Structures are given as structure tokens and as C-alpha cells.
Amino acid sequence: MSVASNQWHVGIVGYGEVGKILAEDLRKDGVRVSAYDIKLGDASGDAMRDHAAGIGVTLAASHAELASQADFIISAVTASQAVPVAQACADAVKPGAWFLDFNSASPGAKQRAADLIDGAGGRYVEGAVMTSVPPYRIKVPLLLGGAGARELAPLLNDLGFAAKPASDKLGVASATKMCRSIMIKGMEAMVIEAFTTARAYGVEDAVLASLKETFPGIDWEKQGAYFFQRVIEHGRRRAEEVREVAETVREAGLTPWSAQGTAERQAFIADLADEGLFGARGAKDFARSPDWRIEADRILAKKKKK
């Protein structure tokens, strides 16, 4: 497309935490932004509409409406929806429009999504977000993959992104992300399981002291609190991501024992959060405890009641 990237009409599919952050940063630079989220029709829709109105984002009525208008589409949904979103946008995507798949999906899922978008005349590029988005916002380290990765990277960076082409081969960027997630999301699950179990036996101080001796560069109290709160707040999305991680392991010909367990632990915490164990979602005190012991005690008390 001959239009400069800062003149693009950007369409964001998925108006959750990541979508809102990207929209805010793009709008600060005057970029025209539209968004669509399937949750606009449920109880969370009012908050999305208020946020969009506050920063000047236009909300579309459907995937197709958004895709028909956008020069550049960002798909930022849960991992299981990566291919369905590509399917929903493909029928209406503008010829030559870019489609950046921001989702934590397996290389195989990215290939299926690419076939849909490219087959409809769009230009699919996979994006692998390499760390948590909130601290970095639009500048989060982003690996790009696919035939258009090298062309899209400078255009994205003109918009404020920190994108770097990883490979012209589709799947390399997502494989990098997925393998990293085996470790990172696995550590979250292990810390929650180990710390909560240690709390049940009253040996948490001894366990943390031993961890500090072995890994002196990590503040385990602070790291534990951070892991607990991130999983409490985002466990559902993390569980979906790690199921894609498990699929990535399967695509490599291995059995994903660790990834499967991580997904179950993440989903377990998400279920408790949905039940209100950690407070009401949206409340100021939800997922904000500086002491992981408080959350571990809630989990243990819940299990004892059963």
C-alpha cells in the first residue's frame, strides 16, 4: 500500500488488556483506530464502549465491518480464537491489507490463519510477543515471521512498535514464543503449586530460603507475589496459550507433559478467580495482594471446604 503507515486505518480485533493498550498508544499519535470484540454484546461491553469513547476509538459491529475498513488489522484475542478470527476477517479483508496475528498460537495454527488471510488477498504476518505487554506497552519486543515480515517491520516501527523480523518462514517467530512460554508459564504454575503446598505444611520460609541460596539473583517473595497475581488476573488466557504451547510440542513430535500440567494449573486458578475467591473482578483490590501467602491461604481454605 502506498499510504504511509501513520495514515493507516488500524483495526484491532480483541479489545481486552492488550487491545486497549495498543489503541491508547496509537491514538496518542493520532492514528485512526477501530476495534471489535465479541464481548461487546455481554456485560463487559459497557466498559469497552466507555474506554473506546474516551480515547476516540470507533467500535465496529462485526469482524467483517472492521476488516472491510482497515488497512492494517491486529488480531489480539485469546489463543484458541486465532484461526476463527482470521476466518471471520478473511471474507471482508481489503486487497493488500496487512494482518498481524498478535496471538500466542502454535506454528500450525499460524499457518492455517495465514492460508485464510493470504487466500483472500490480505497479507498475513505472524507476531510473537516476547514478554508481558503492560510494562512496555506498544514497545513490547515483537518478533515477526512470514513472507512480509521484513517489509512490515519498519512500517510498524514508524507506528511506535518495537518489531524485528525473525524469519521469512512462517512459524519460526511463534515457535520461539511458544518454547519460551513452556518455561515462563511453567514457572508461574510451579511457583503457585510449590508455594501453596509449602504453605500448607508450614515450610514456606525454609523453601524460600533454599531457593534464595540456589538462585540468589531472584527475589522470591516479590516474584511469587507477581506470579500469583498475573495468573489470578489472566489465568484463563494463559491456560489457552499453554494449550497452544502443548500443541506446538506435539507438532515437534514430543509429548507435552509439562505444558499440559501448566495449562491445568493455570485453568484451576482461573476457575477460582471466576468464582470470586480473590475478590470481585473489576474491584480495586482484585489481584493486588503484595503477599502471595494471602492468596495461598484462600486456595487452601477453599480446598478444605470440599
C-alpha positions as CSV (number, residue, x, y, z in Angstrom):
1,M,0.0,0.0,0.0
2,S,1.3,3.5,-0.8
3,V,-0.4,5.1,2.2
4,A,2.1,5.9,5.0
5,S,1.6,3.7,8.0
6,N,0.8,6.6,10.3
7,Q,-2.1,7.4,7.9
8,W,-3.5,3.8,8.1
9,H,-6.9,3.0,9.4
10,V,-5.9,0.4,12.1
11,G,-8.4,-2.3,13.1
12,I,-7.9,-4.1,16.4
13,V,-9.8,-7.4,16.9
14,G,-9.9,-8.1,20.7
15,Y,-10.4,-5.1,23.0
16,G,-9.0,-6.6,26.1
17,E,-6.0,-5.5,28.0
18,V,-3.6,-5.7,25.1
19,G,-6.0,-4.3,22.5
20,K,-6.8,-1.3,24.8
21,I,-3.1,-0.6,25.4
22,L,-2.3,-0.7,21.7
23,A,-5.3,1.5,20.9
24,E,-4.3,4.1,23.5
25,D,-0.7,4.4,22.2
26,L,-1.8,4.6,18.6
27,R,-4.4,7.2,19.3
28,K,-1.8,9.3,21.2
29,D,-0.1,9.7,17.9
30,G,-3.3,10.5,16.0
31,V,-3.6,7.1,14.3
32,R,-7.2,6.3,13.2
33,V,-8.3,3.2,15.2
34,S,-11.4,0.9,15.0
35,A,-11.9,-2.1,17.3
36,Y,-14.2,-5.1,17.6
37,D,-14.7,-7.6,20.4
38,I,-17.2,-10.4,20.6
39,K,-17.7,-9.4,24.3
40,L,-19.3,-6.1,23.2
41,G,-22.6,-7.9,23.4
42,D,-22.2,-9.1,27.0
43,A,-21.8,-7.5,30.5
44,S,-18.3,-6.2,29.8
45,G,-19.4,-4.3,26.7
46,D,-20.3,-1.1,28.5
47,A,-16.7,-0.8,29.9
48,M,-15.3,-1.3,26.4
49,R,-17.6,1.3,24.9
50,D,-16.7,3.8,27.6
51,H,-13.0,3.2,27.1
52,A,-13.3,3.5,23.3
53,A,-15.3,6.7,23.5
54,G,-12.7,8.2,25.9
55,I,-9.8,7.8,23.5
56,G,-11.6,8.2,20.2
57,V,-11.7,4.6,19.0
58,T,-14.6,3.6,16.7
59,L,-16.2,0.3,17.6
60,A,-17.2,-1.9,14.7
61,A,-20.3,-4.1,14.7
62,S,-18.6,-7.2,13.4
63,H,-15.3,-8.7,12.2
64,A,-16.4,-8.1,8.7
65,E,-17.1,-4.5,9.2
66,L,-13.8,-3.9,10.8
67,A,-11.9,-5.8,8.1
68,S,-13.6,-4.0,5.3
69,Q,-12.3,-0.7,6.5
70,A,-8.9,-1.4,7.9
71,D,-5.5,-1.0,6.1
72,F,-3.8,-2.9,9.0
73,I,-5.6,-5.4,11.2
74,I,-4.2,-6.6,14.6
75,S,-5.6,-9.8,15.9
76,A,-5.2,-9.7,19.7
77,V,-7.6,-12.3,21.1
78,T,-7.2,-15.5,23.1
79,A,-5.1,-18.2,21.6
80,S,-8.0,-20.5,20.7
81,Q,-9.6,-17.7,18.6
82,A,-6.6,-17.0,16.4
83,V,-7.8,-19.1,13.5
84,P,-11.5,-18.3,13.9
85,V,-10.7,-14.5,13.8
86,A,-8.7,-15.0,10.6
87,Q,-11.7,-16.8,9.1
88,A,-14.1,-14.1,10.2
89,C,-11.9,-11.4,8.7
90,A,-10.9,-13.1,5.5
91,D,-14.2,-12.7,3.6
92,A,-14.0,-8.9,4.0
93,V,-10.3,-8.1,4.2
94,K,-9.2,-5.3,1.8
95,P,-6.9,-6.4,-1.0
96,G,-3.3,-5.9,0.2
97,A,-4.3,-5.1,3.8
98,W,-1.8,-6.2,6.4
99,F,-3.0,-8.7,9.1
100,L,-0.8,-9.0,12.1
101,D,-1.5,-12.1,14.2
102,F,-0.5,-11.0,17.7
103,N,-1.8,-14.2,19.3
104,S,0.1,-16.9,21.2
105,A,-0.8,-19.7,18.9
106,S,1.2,-22.7,17.6
107,P,3.1,-22.6,14.3
108,G,0.4,-24.9,12.8
109,A,-2.4,-22.5,13.9
110,K,-0.5,-19.6,12.4
111,Q,-0.1,-21.4,9.1
112,R,-3.9,-22.1,9.0
113,A,-4.7,-18.5,9.7
114,A,-2.2,-17.3,7.1
115,D,-3.8,-19.5,4.5
116,L,-7.1,-17.9,5.1
117,I,-5.9,-14.3,5.0
118,D,-3.5,-14.7,2.1
119,G,-6.0,-16.7,0.2
120,A,-8.4,-13.8,0.5
121,G,-5.9,-11.2,-0.8
122,G,-4.6,-9.9,2.5
123,R,-1.0,-10.0,3.7
124,Y,-0.6,-12.2,6.8
125,V,2.4,-11.7,9.2
126,E,2.8,-13.6,12.5
127,G,3.7,-11.7,15.6
128,A,5.4,-13.2,18.6
129,V,5.1,-11.0,21.7
130,M,8.2,-11.9,23.7
131,T,7.3,-10.6,27.2
132,S,4.4,-9.1,29.2
133,V,2.8,-6.2,27.3
134,P,1.8,-3.7,30.1
135,P,5.4,-2.7,31.2
136,Y,6.4,-2.0,27.6
137,R,3.1,-1.1,26.1
138,I,3.3,-0.7,22.3
139,K,7.1,-1.0,22.6
140,V,6.9,-4.7,23.8
141,P,9.6,-6.8,22.0
142,L,7.8,-8.3,18.9
143,L,9.2,-10.9,16.5
144,L,7.7,-11.0,13.1
145,G,7.5,-14.0,10.8
146,G,6.4,-14.8,7.2
147,A,7.0,-13.5,3.7
148,G,6.0,-10.0,4.6
149,A,7.9,-9.7,7.9
150,R,10.8,-7.7,6.6
151,E,8.6,-5.2,4.8
152,L,6.1,-4.8,7.6
153,A,8.7,-4.3,10.4
154,P,9.8,-0.7,9.5
155,L,6.2,0.3,8.9
156,L,5.2,-1.0,12.4
157,N,8.2,0.8,14.0
158,D,7.0,4.0,12.4
159,L,3.8,3.5,14.4
160,G,5.7,3.1,17.6
161,F,6.2,-0.7,17.8
162,A,9.5,-2.4,18.6
163,A,9.2,-5.1,15.8
164,K,12.0,-7.2,14.4
165,P,11.8,-9.7,11.6
166,A,12.7,-13.2,12.8
167,S,12.3,-15.2,9.6
168,D,10.7,-15.2,6.2
169,K,9.5,-18.7,7.1
170,L,6.1,-18.7,8.9
171,G,6.2,-20.4,12.2
172,V,9.7,-19.5,13.4
173,A,8.6,-16.5,15.4
174,S,5.7,-18.3,17.0
175,A,7.9,-21.3,17.8
176,T,10.3,-19.0,19.6
177,K,7.4,-17.6,21.7
178,M,5.9,-21.0,22.4
179,C,9.2,-22.5,23.6
180,R,9.8,-19.5,25.9
181,S,6.2,-20.0,27.3
182,I,7.0,-23.6,28.3
183,M,9.4,-22.0,30.7
184,I,7.7,-18.8,31.8
185,K,4.2,-20.0,32.1
186,G,5.5,-23.2,33.6
187,M,7.4,-21.3,36.3
188,E,4.2,-19.5,37.2
189,A,2.4,-22.7,37.6
190,M,5.3,-24.3,39.6
191,V,5.6,-21.4,41.9
192,I,1.9,-21.4,42.7
193,E,1.9,-25.1,43.3
194,A,5.1,-25.2,45.3
195,F,4.5,-22.1,47.4
196,T,0.9,-23.1,48.2
197,T,1.9,-26.6,49.1
198,A,4.8,-25.3,51.3
199,R,2.3,-23.0,53.0
200,A,0.0,-26.0,53.7
201,Y,2.9,-27.8,55.5
202,G,4.2,-24.6,57.2
203,V,7.6,-24.8,55.5
204,E,7.4,-21.8,53.1
205,D,10.1,-19.9,54.9
206,A,12.6,-22.8,54.6
207,V,11.7,-23.3,51.0
208,L,12.2,-19.7,50.1
209,A,15.5,-19.6,51.9
210,S,16.7,-22.6,50.0
211,L,15.6,-21.1,46.7
212,K,17.4,-17.8,47.5
213,E,20.6,-19.8,48.2
214,T,20.3,-21.6,44.9
215,F,19.1,-18.6,42.8
216,P,20.4,-15.5,44.7
217,G,19.6,-13.2,41.9
218,I,15.8,-13.7,42.3
219,D,13.7,-12.0,45.0
220,W,11.4,-15.0,45.5
221,E,8.9,-13.1,47.7
222,K,8.4,-10.5,45.1
223,Q,8.5,-12.9,42.2
224,G,6.0,-15.2,44.0
225,A,3.5,-12.3,44.5
226,Y,3.9,-11.3,40.9
227,F,3.3,-14.8,39.5
228,F,0.2,-15.3,41.8
229,Q,-1.4,-12.0,40.7
230,R,-0.7,-12.4,37.0
231,V,-2.3,-15.9,37.0
232,I,-5.2,-14.8,39.1
233,E,-5.9,-11.9,36.7
234,H,-5.0,-13.6,33.4
235,G,-5.1,-17.4,34.1
236,R,-7.8,-18.1,31.6
237,R,-5.9,-16.5,28.7
238,R,-2.7,-18.1,29.9
239,A,-4.3,-21.6,30.1
240,E,-5.4,-21.2,26.4
241,E,-2.0,-20.1,25.4
242,V,-0.3,-23.0,27.1
243,R,-2.7,-25.4,25.4
244,E,-1.3,-23.9,22.2
245,V,2.2,-24.4,23.6
246,A,1.3,-28.1,24.2
247,E,0.2,-28.3,20.5
248,T,3.5,-26.8,19.5
249,V,5.3,-29.6,21.4
250,R,3.1,-32.2,19.7
251,E,3.8,-30.7,16.3
252,A,7.5,-31.3,17.1
253,G,6.8,-35.0,17.8
254,L,7.0,-34.8,21.6
255,T,4.5,-35.4,24.4
256,P,3.8,-32.2,26.2
257,W,3.7,-33.4,29.8
258,S,4.9,-30.2,31.3
259,A,2.8,-27.9,29.2
260,Q,-0.3,-30.0,29.8
261,G,0.2,-29.7,33.6
262,T,0.9,-26.0,33.3
263,A,-2.4,-25.4,31.4
264,E,-4.3,-27.3,34.1
265,R,-2.8,-25.3,36.9
266,Q,-3.4,-22.0,35.2
267,A,-7.1,-23.0,34.4
268,F,-7.5,-24.1,38.1
269,I,-6.6,-20.7,39.3
270,A,-8.8,-19.1,36.6
271,D,-11.8,-21.1,37.8
272,L,-11.2,-19.9,41.4
273,A,-10.9,-16.3,40.2
274,D,-14.2,-16.7,38.3
275,E,-15.8,-17.9,41.5
276,G,-14.8,-14.7,43.3
277,L,-12.2,-16.3,45.6
278,F,-9.8,-13.5,45.1
279,G,-12.4,-10.7,45.1
280,A,-14.8,-9.3,42.6
281,R,-13.4,-8.8,39.1
282,G,-13.1,-5.1,38.4
283,A,-12.8,-4.2,42.1
284,K,-9.8,-2.2,43.1
285,D,-8.5,-4.9,45.4
286,F,-8.8,-7.7,42.8
287,A,-5.5,-9.4,42.2
288,R,-3.5,-6.8,44.0
289,S,-2.2,-8.5,47.2
290,P,1.5,-7.8,47.8
291,D,1.7,-11.1,49.8
292,W,1.3,-14.4,48.0
293,R,0.5,-16.1,51.3
294,I,-2.9,-14.4,51.4
295,E,-3.8,-16.0,48.1
296,A,-2.3,-19.3,49.0
297,D,-4.4,-19.4,52.2
298,R,-7.5,-18.6,50.2
299,I,-6.8,-21.5,47.9
300,L,-6.1,-23.9,50.8
301,A,-9.2,-22.8,52.7
302,K,-11.3,-23.4,49.6
303,K,-10.0,-26.9,49.1
304,K,-10.5,-27.8,52.8
305,K,-14.2,-26.9,52.4
306,K,-14.7,-29.6,49.8
